[in-house]
Amino acid sequence: MTDFYGTSYKKNMRILIDMWKKTGEPMICPQCGGSMTIVQIEPVQDIENAYVPYRTVVECNSCSFKVEAESFTILGSIKDFDAEHVEIGSWSPSGSRVLSKYKHILSYDLLKELKKTGELVEFLIVDKQVVQVIG
Ligand SMILES: [Zn+2]
C-alpha cells in the first residue's frame, strides 16, 4: 500500500489497462481466470483534477491477485473523439461546465453512437484513461 505512487503502481496500472483491453467487461483474473471486483476505497488528493479520484483496488474473487489504481467517474456526453482521445462535456462538482480530453480504449461504434445521441452517460476513468461506459 505504501508504494501506491511508486514503480509498482505504474506496473499495476499497466496490468489493469491490459485486462480492460483484453476483456472489455467483466474483467477476468490473469492468474486464475476468476471474476474480478472493482472496489473504490478512499478519495485521493489531486488539485489539478476537477473530479475526485479514488484509490481503487481490483481484486479477484477466487485467488489473492489484486491491483491498485486511481479512478473516478464523470457524468457527461461525448463532444468529439478520434482513435485515441475522447472529449467529454460535463460539469464539475462545483457546477461549472468542463470539457475534458482523455485517452480511451472504447469501441468506435460505441463512441459514434454516443456522440450522435448526445446521451448523458457515466464514464469510468482509470489512470486518466477512459476504460468503460457505465449505464
Ligand atoms: Zn484469481
Residues whose N, C-alpha, C, O or C-beta is under 5 A from the ligand:
A	BS01	ZN	C29 Q31 C32 G33 G34 C60 S62 C63 F65
